[in-house]
Amino acid sequence: MSLKMQADINLLQAHYAELEQRLDEMEAQIEMVNRGIHTLVGGGDLNKLRLVREDKMPTPRSKGKKGKQ
């Protein structure tokens, strides 16, 4: 087997491993979404699921008591 063929095989194996990892991550995310939907519909324990709303942007704050004198 030539070096180019071995390099191609190694590249394909690495690509396959990356796709397998992505597929595993997607399956875990789909399972989490399905569990959340099932709980929200009423088929599960509501104490185990909490919906949290987070803002990624910081809230602007005033620099002090400007205007109040």
VOTI-990794 format. One line per 2 residues: for each residue x, z, y of N, C-alpha, C. Coordinates in nm, 4 decimals. Atoms other than C-alpha are relative to their C-alpha. Layout:
BEGIN
X Z Y X Z Y X Z Y | ...
% end
This chain:
BEGIN
0.0857 0.0000 -0.1170 0.0000 0.0000 0.0000 0.0909 0.0000 0.1241 | -0.0833 0.0109 -0.1194 0.1427 -0.0979 0.3358 -0.0298 0.1153 0.0966
0.0171 -0.1068 -0.0985 0.1846 0.1402 0.6257 -0.1226 -0.0240 0.0875 | 0.1178 0.0312 -0.0822 -0.0835 -0.0422 0.8253 -0.1279 0.0350 -0.0748
0.1191 -0.0339 0.0789 -0.3354 -0.0029 0.5443 -0.0180 0.1513 -0.0070 | 0.0092 -0.1465 0.0052 -0.2520 0.3674 0.5137 -0.0450 0.0556 0.1343
0.0418 -0.0441 -0.1332 -0.2901 0.4089 0.8911 -0.1480 -0.0268 0.0212 | 0.1425 0.0321 -0.0117 -0.6283 0.2356 0.8791 -0.0855 0.0961 -0.0822
0.0735 -0.0939 0.0860 -0.7411 0.4581 0.5916 -0.0049 0.1380 0.0656 | -0.0040 -0.1294 -0.0678 -0.6290 0.7693 0.7791 -0.0927 0.0026 0.1211
0.0880 0.0089 -0.1160 -0.8127 0.6529 1.0905 -0.1462 0.0056 -0.0421 | 0.1370 -0.0035 0.0500 -1.1316 0.5917 0.8926 -0.0382 0.1387 -0.0512
0.0279 -0.1354 0.0478 -1.1054 0.9345 0.7276 -0.0210 0.0964 0.1164 | 0.0159 -0.0854 -0.1180 -1.0617 1.1031 1.0659 -0.1336 -0.0285 0.0687
0.1275 0.0375 -0.0610 -1.3589 0.9091 1.2042 -0.1172 0.0552 -0.0814 | 0.1040 -0.0521 0.0885 -1.5719 1.0075 0.9035 -0.0121 0.1516 0.0146
0.0020 -0.1459 -0.0161 -1.4732 1.3745 0.9434 -0.0649 0.0384 0.1333 | 0.0608 -0.0261 -0.1314 -1.5701 1.3650 1.3138 -0.1507 -0.0231 -0.0046
0.1432 0.0274 0.0116 -1.9065 1.2073 1.2328 -0.0700 0.1075 -0.0827 | 0.0580 -0.1052 0.0830 -1.9692 1.4665 0.9624 -0.0153 0.1304 0.0791
0.0077 -0.1200 -0.0826 -1.8936 1.7483 1.2069 -0.1140 -0.0114 0.1010 | 0.1089 0.0210 -0.0958 -2.1292 1.6013 1.4673 -0.1357 0.0101 -0.0679
0.1255 -0.0060 0.0745 -2.4018 1.5626 1.2057 -0.0352 0.1444 -0.0343 | 0.0246 -0.1409 0.0298 -2.3632 1.9274 1.1016 -0.0477 0.0756 0.1243
0.0418 -0.0639 -0.1246 -2.3906 2.0381 1.4656 -0.1428 -0.0393 0.0366 | 0.1357 0.0463 -0.0319 -2.7018 1.8253 1.5187 -0.1030 0.0628 -0.0931
0.0927 -0.0628 0.0940 -2.8653 1.9634 1.2035 -0.0250 0.1456 0.0374 | 0.0158 -0.1389 -0.0422 -2.8022 2.3189 1.3270 -0.0873 0.0089 0.1249
0.0810 -0.0003 -0.1218 -2.9511 2.2358 1.6676 -0.1451 -0.0336 -0.0314 | 0.1368 0.0363 0.0377 -3.2561 2.0711 1.5092 -0.0682 0.1174 -0.0690
0.0558 -0.1177 0.0669 -3.3074 2.3765 1.2885 -0.0390 0.1072 0.1020 | 0.0301 -0.0980 -0.1026 -3.2918 2.6015 1.5949 -0.1237 -0.0402 0.0797
0.1175 0.0475 -0.0730 -3.5459 2.3876 1.7811 -0.1263 0.0139 -0.0854 | 0.1159 -0.0139 0.0884 -3.7786 2.3794 1.4796 -0.0416 0.1455 -0.0147
0.0315 -0.1429 0.0107 -3.7548 2.7585 1.4429 -0.0670 0.0491 0.1283 | 0.0614 -0.0383 -0.1274 -3.8341 2.7997 1.8140 -0.1419 -0.0509 0.0128
0.1351 0.0568 -0.0060 -4.1338 2.5681 1.7936 -0.0927 0.0763 -0.0933 | 0.0812 -0.0741 0.0964 -4.2598 2.7486 1.4840 -0.0371 0.1376 0.0546
0.0270 -0.1322 -0.0560 -4.2296 3.0855 1.6585 -0.0974 -0.0092 0.1165 | 0.0890 0.0139 -0.1155 -4.3976 2.9636 1.9762 -0.1425 -0.0352 -0.0407
0.1332 0.0383 0.0465 -4.6883 2.8169 1.7818 -0.0719 0.1209 -0.0599 | 0.0630 -0.1215 0.0487 -4.7468 3.1585 1.6309 0.0311 0.0313 -0.1436
-0.0290 -0.0230 0.1395 -4.5955 3.1416 1.2897 0.1176 0.0905 -0.0252 | -0.1173 -0.0824 0.0215 -4.3062 3.3754 1.3468 -0.0062 0.1287 0.0791
-0.0104 -0.1264 -0.0702 -4.1945 3.7039 1.4928 0.0427 -0.0274 0.1436 | -0.0302 0.0268 -0.1403 -4.2057 3.6874 1.8714 0.1140 0.0863 0.0519
-0.1087 -0.0857 -0.0465 -3.9527 3.9700 1.9035 0.1369 -0.0613 -0.0278 | -0.1276 0.0616 0.0337 -3.6800 3.7549 1.7505 0.0360 -0.1151 0.0923
-0.0259 0.1146 -0.0871 -3.7155 3.4718 2.0010 -0.0268 0.0405 0.1438 | 0.0165 -0.0254 -0.1416 -3.6615 3.5157 2.3700 0.0340 -0.1276 0.0758
-0.0267 0.1144 -0.0853 -3.6877 3.2344 2.6176 0.0583 0.0516 0.1305 | -0.0687 -0.0446 -0.1193 -3.4437 3.2831 2.9016 0.0212 -0.1208 0.0886
-0.0183 0.1092 -0.0951 -3.4398 3.0702 3.2099 0.1209 0.0332 0.0863 | -0.1218 -0.0216 -0.0763 -3.0997 3.0387 3.3712 0.0201 -0.1132 0.0984
-0.0413 0.0984 -0.0986 -2.9973 2.8639 3.6858 0.1504 -0.0113 -0.0037 | -0.1436 0.0213 -0.0015 -2.6546 2.7120 3.6868 0.0557 0.0029 0.1422
-0.0441 0.0001 -0.1393 -2.6422 2.6961 4.0656 -0.0126 0.1410 0.0569 | 0.0110 -0.1334 -0.0595 -2.5661 3.0164 4.2570 -0.1019 0.0007 0.1135
0.0987 -0.0146 -0.1062 -2.8277 3.1457 4.4959 0.0723 0.0200 0.1321 | -0.0654 -0.0204 -0.1299 -2.7269 3.1090 4.8606 -0.0418 0.1354 0.0589
0.0282 -0.1310 -0.0584 -2.7006 3.4455 5.0339 0.0399 -0.0010 0.1468 | -0.0316 -0.0078 -0.1415 -2.6976 3.5369 5.3971 0.1357 0.0695 0.0171
-0.1340 -0.0538 -0.0250 -2.3617 3.6319 5.5489 -0.0050 0.1407 0.0608 | 0.0112 -0.1333 -0.0595 -2.4929 3.9569 5.6935 -0.1343 0.0118 0.0699
0.1251 -0.0217 -0.0731 -2.7585 4.0868 5.9247 0.0051 -0.0721 0.1336 | -0.0055 0.0820 -0.1202 -2.7245 3.8054 6.1712 -0.1400 -0.0151 0.0552
0.1318 0.0156 -0.0610 -3.0134 3.7950 6.4160 -0.0766 0.1308 0.0098 | 0.0672 -0.1296 -0.0061 -3.1238 4.1548 6.3509 0.0897 0.0965 0.0782
-0.0805 -0.0924 -0.0806 -2.9908 4.3710 6.6341 -0.0858 0.1005 0.0669
% end
